[in-house]
Amino acid sequence: MQSEGVYELRWFTPVVEVPLCGHATLAAAHVLARELGTSDGSVQFNTRFRGELVARIAGDLIAINLPAVVFEEHPVEQAVARALGARVLSAARPSADPWQILYELESEESVRTLAPDITALADAAEHCVIVTALGHEVDFVSRMFGPHYGVDEDPVTGSAHCLLAPFWSERLGKTTLSAWQCSARGGQLSCHVQDDRVELAGQAVTFAVGEVVAPISQSAGPDKLAG
């Protein structure tokens, strides 16, 4: 939906609406700018939970400017650690709206080879679980599991980097960081932390084009979809 050049944007997993989805925002900007030609260099979105978001088109990259997460130390939940099957060094959570919690592991290898018990993780955590560690060729690596939200593992998670980037910025003492999310599909991100914002830059490609035909029901408006 468009109004005066601003596009309404909401995000849904298979089971629930979520407050933010970075890679879907990047994908929406890619389609609007490069497939539909509606952009002169930036795309503006109005969102239900995060207000106005802007995506900037810069060559092959798309940069989205998102609110940085203010975080605090969080006790390591042993049920989550057992479900992960890994040694957890520390944990951090958003100071407000803790729908994602970060667990720091001891090495990049432990993140890459992690094979969590997804059923146990769904029982142990009502939040999304981010695992992260220092990287070898990048500043940090991560993975994100959200079985409680209907997503066993997310391939590349922009919203998680709104917490990851400030966390590692504080640890490493730098504001521009390189990141790799080492899911099976994987993806590289560039993160820049400035005050209370995080700019994430990445690439998108169009791999399929089609049409969706759906019946319109007067009883199934947007509010019905939110659950």
C-alpha positions as CSV (number, residue, x, y, z in Angstrom):
1,M,0.0,0.0,0.0
2,Q,1.4,3.4,-1.0
3,S,0.5,6.9,0.2
4,E,2.4,9.9,-1.1
5,G,5.5,7.9,-1.9
6,V,5.6,6.1,1.5
7,Y,4.9,2.3,1.5
8,E,3.1,0.6,4.3
9,L,5.1,-2.5,5.5
10,R,4.4,-5.3,7.9
11,W,6.2,-8.6,8.5
12,F,4.8,-12.1,9.2
13,T,6.3,-15.5,9.9
14,P,4.1,-18.5,9.1
15,V,2.5,-18.2,12.6
16,V,2.7,-14.6,13.9
17,E,3.4,-11.0,13.1
18,V,6.8,-9.8,14.2
19,P,7.9,-6.2,15.1
20,L,10.8,-6.1,12.6
21,C,12.3,-8.1,9.8
22,G,15.4,-6.5,8.2
23,H,15.9,-8.9,5.3
24,A,12.3,-8.6,4.2
25,T,12.6,-4.8,4.3
26,L,15.7,-5.0,2.1
27,A,13.9,-7.4,-0.3
28,A,10.9,-5.0,-0.5
29,A,13.2,-2.1,-1.3
30,H,14.9,-4.2,-4.0
31,V,11.7,-5.1,-5.7
32,L,10.3,-1.5,-5.5
33,A,13.5,0.1,-6.7
34,R,14.9,-2.4,-9.2
35,E,11.9,-4.3,-10.5
36,L,9.1,-1.7,-10.4
37,G,11.3,1.4,-10.8
38,T,9.5,3.4,-8.2
39,S,12.6,4.8,-6.5
40,D,15.0,7.7,-7.3
41,G,17.6,6.4,-4.8
42,S,15.7,5.7,-1.7
43,V,12.5,4.0,-0.5
44,Q,10.5,5.0,2.5
45,F,8.4,2.6,4.5
46,N,5.9,3.3,7.3
47,T,5.8,0.3,9.7
48,R,3.4,-0.7,12.5
49,F,6.0,-1.2,15.3
50,R,9.2,0.7,14.2
51,G,7.7,3.8,12.6
52,E,9.4,5.2,9.5
53,L,12.2,3.3,7.9
54,V,14.3,4.4,4.9
55,A,16.2,2.1,2.5
56,R,19.0,3.7,0.4
57,I,20.0,2.3,-3.0
58,A,23.7,2.6,-3.5
59,G,25.0,0.7,-6.5
60,D,24.8,-3.0,-5.9
61,L,24.1,-2.4,-2.2
62,I,20.9,-1.6,-0.4
63,A,21.3,0.1,3.0
64,I,18.5,0.2,5.6
65,N,18.6,2.5,8.6
66,L,17.1,0.8,11.7
67,P,16.7,1.6,15.4
68,A,19.7,0.3,17.4
69,V,18.7,-1.9,20.3
70,V,19.7,-0.7,23.8
71,F,20.8,-3.9,25.6
72,E,21.6,-5.1,29.0
73,E,23.3,-8.2,30.5
74,H,21.0,-11.2,30.8
75,P,21.4,-14.4,32.9
76,V,22.3,-17.4,30.8
77,E,19.1,-19.6,30.8
78,Q,20.4,-23.1,31.4
79,A,17.4,-24.7,29.5
80,V,18.3,-22.7,26.5
81,A,22.0,-23.6,26.8
82,R,21.1,-27.3,27.0
83,A,18.9,-27.0,24.0
84,L,21.7,-25.3,22.1
85,G,24.2,-27.9,23.2
86,A,27.0,-25.4,23.4
87,R,29.0,-23.5,26.0
88,V,27.5,-20.0,26.5
89,L,29.9,-17.3,27.6
90,S,27.4,-14.5,28.2
91,A,23.9,-13.3,27.2
92,A,22.3,-10.0,26.5
93,R,18.8,-8.9,26.0
94,P,17.0,-5.7,24.8
95,S,16.2,-3.4,27.7
96,A,12.7,-3.1,26.2
97,D,10.7,-5.5,24.1
98,P,13.0,-8.6,24.6
99,W,11.7,-10.7,21.7
100,Q,15.3,-11.6,20.8
101,I,18.1,-12.7,23.3
102,L,21.7,-12.9,22.3
103,Y,23.9,-15.8,23.5
104,E,27.7,-15.4,23.0
105,L,29.5,-18.6,22.2
106,E,33.3,-19.3,22.6
107,S,34.3,-19.5,18.9
108,E,33.2,-19.1,15.3
109,E,33.5,-22.8,14.9
110,S,31.0,-23.4,17.7
111,V,28.5,-21.1,16.0
112,R,29.0,-22.7,12.6
113,T,28.7,-26.3,13.8
114,L,25.9,-25.7,16.3
115,A,23.1,-28.3,16.0
116,P,20.5,-27.3,18.5
117,D,17.6,-29.4,19.6
118,I,14.8,-27.3,18.0
119,T,12.0,-29.0,19.9
120,A,13.7,-28.4,23.2
121,L,14.6,-24.8,22.1
122,A,11.0,-24.1,21.3
123,D,10.0,-25.3,24.8
124,A,12.8,-23.4,26.5
125,A,12.6,-20.0,24.8
126,E,9.6,-17.9,24.0
127,H,12.0,-15.4,22.3
128,C,14.2,-15.7,19.3
129,V,17.6,-17.0,20.1
130,I,20.7,-15.3,18.5
131,V,24.0,-17.1,18.9
132,T,27.2,-15.2,18.0
133,A,31.0,-15.2,18.4
134,L,34.1,-13.3,17.2
135,G,34.8,-14.0,13.5
136,H,38.0,-14.9,11.7
137,E,37.6,-13.0,8.5
138,V,34.8,-10.8,9.7
139,D,34.2,-9.0,13.0
140,F,31.5,-11.4,14.2
141,V,29.4,-14.3,13.0
142,S,25.9,-15.3,14.1
143,R,22.9,-17.5,13.6
144,M,19.3,-17.0,14.6
145,F,16.7,-19.6,15.7
146,G,13.0,-18.7,16.2
147,P,11.0,-21.9,16.6
148,H,8.5,-20.2,18.9
149,Y,7.8,-17.9,16.0
150,G,7.5,-20.7,13.4
151,V,11.1,-20.2,12.0
152,D,13.5,-23.0,13.0
153,E,16.5,-21.0,11.6
154,D,16.4,-17.7,9.8
155,P,18.9,-17.5,6.9
156,V,19.9,-13.8,7.3
157,T,18.3,-11.7,10.0
158,G,18.5,-7.9,9.8
159,S,16.6,-7.3,13.0
160,A,19.1,-9.5,14.9
161,H,21.9,-7.2,13.8
162,C,20.1,-4.2,15.5
163,L,21.2,-6.0,18.7
164,L,24.4,-7.7,17.4
165,A,26.0,-4.5,15.9
166,P,25.7,-2.4,19.2
167,F,26.9,-5.5,21.2
168,W,30.0,-6.0,19.2
169,S,30.6,-2.3,18.7
170,E,30.9,-2.0,22.4
171,R,33.1,-5.1,22.7
172,L,35.4,-4.2,19.8
173,G,35.4,-0.4,20.2
174,K,34.5,0.3,16.6
175,T,31.4,1.6,14.8
176,T,31.7,0.0,11.4
177,L,31.7,-3.8,11.5
178,S,31.6,-6.7,9.0
179,A,29.3,-9.7,9.8
180,W,28.5,-13.1,8.4
181,Q,25.4,-15.0,9.3
182,C,26.5,-18.6,8.9
183,S,23.2,-20.4,8.2
184,A,23.0,-23.0,5.5
185,R,22.2,-20.2,3.0
186,G,24.3,-17.6,4.7
187,G,24.8,-13.9,4.1
188,Q,27.3,-11.1,4.6
189,L,26.3,-7.7,6.1
190,S,28.1,-4.4,6.7
191,C,26.9,-2.7,9.9
192,H,27.5,0.9,10.9
193,V,26.4,2.0,14.4
194,Q,25.8,5.7,14.9
195,D,24.1,7.0,18.1
196,D,20.8,5.3,18.3
197,R,20.7,3.9,14.8
198,V,22.2,1.0,12.9
199,E,22.7,1.1,9.1
200,L,22.8,-2.4,7.6
201,A,23.9,-2.9,4.0
202,G,23.6,-6.0,1.8
203,Q,22.7,-7.2,-1.6
204,A,19.5,-8.7,-3.0
205,V,18.7,-10.6,-6.2
206,T,15.4,-11.5,-7.9
207,F,15.2,-15.2,-8.3
208,A,11.5,-15.7,-9.2
209,V,8.7,-13.6,-10.7
210,G,5.0,-14.6,-10.6
211,E,1.5,-13.7,-9.7
212,V,-0.5,-14.4,-6.6
213,V,-4.3,-14.6,-6.9
214,A,-6.2,-14.5,-3.6
215,P,-9.9,-14.1,-2.7
216,I,-10.8,-10.9,-0.8
217,S,-12.9,-11.4,2.3
218,Q,-14.5,-8.5,4.0
219,S,-14.1,-10.3,7.3
220,A,-10.3,-10.8,6.9
221,G,-8.8,-7.4,7.1
222,P,-5.2,-6.7,8.2
223,D,-6.1,-6.7,11.9
224,K,-7.4,-10.3,11.5
225,L,-4.0,-11.4,10.2
226,A,-2.2,-10.1,13.2
227,G,-3.7,-12.8,15.4
